[in-house]
Amino acid sequence: DGYTILYSATASTQNPALYRNLPFDPIKDLQPVFEIAQAPYVIFASPNLPVKNAQELVEYARKNPGKLNAASGGLGTQLSVELFRIKNKLSLEIIPYAGTGPSSVAVRTGTADFAIMDTSAYTGFLAAGQVKALAVAGEKRLSALPDVPTAREAGLGDYLAGTLFGVYVQGATPMDIVQKVNVIGNRIISQPEIIEKLRKFGAEPNPKSVDVFTKFVHSEIALWKGIVKQANIPPVD
């Protein structure tokens, strides 16, 4: 009825690919309402890695198949590396860590060569020059990292990865209620103070209509299902 809403991050688009038996249909049982923001991931590299930009990272990986390893701080960041690997036809290893904190330390110390994840665990390392930020996997540069190019600017084409923050309701909610909540939500995330707070942790607000957000969510579900299949990641029971 629109009074019970779901706030969800990327799990809403990646869990359908990762779990074998979800107790609901992610297309029929959830109605996307409005997008709060997207927090694009950044490609971070160890200071020991002999590359200065994202294109050099790809070239180095191609010249040294199987040599590079990427730190993963969870299934979401693992999928982002898998997408990067598949798009660029690379052979590399993915090392799982118990969260973004340990994985960022691995990159800083050179235990891992690179990682693709949000900026939260890397802020201090970047300020101290202890890691390299090669590219932002989003449509726009991050206001917190204005000198770091987008993946497209860095020569990686349409490589996009990050966290999607959105609001959903039950699938049978009347569309007039869905539209009303969409209007209210878009009004909230368009307020200057909200925009400022979102950008402080690397997120960019993206007001969208119900139709546009719904199509985007469904396309993301399809994308990650394809990546999981290509990467031969066994589904979780």
Disulfide bonds with the S-S distance in Angstrom:
none
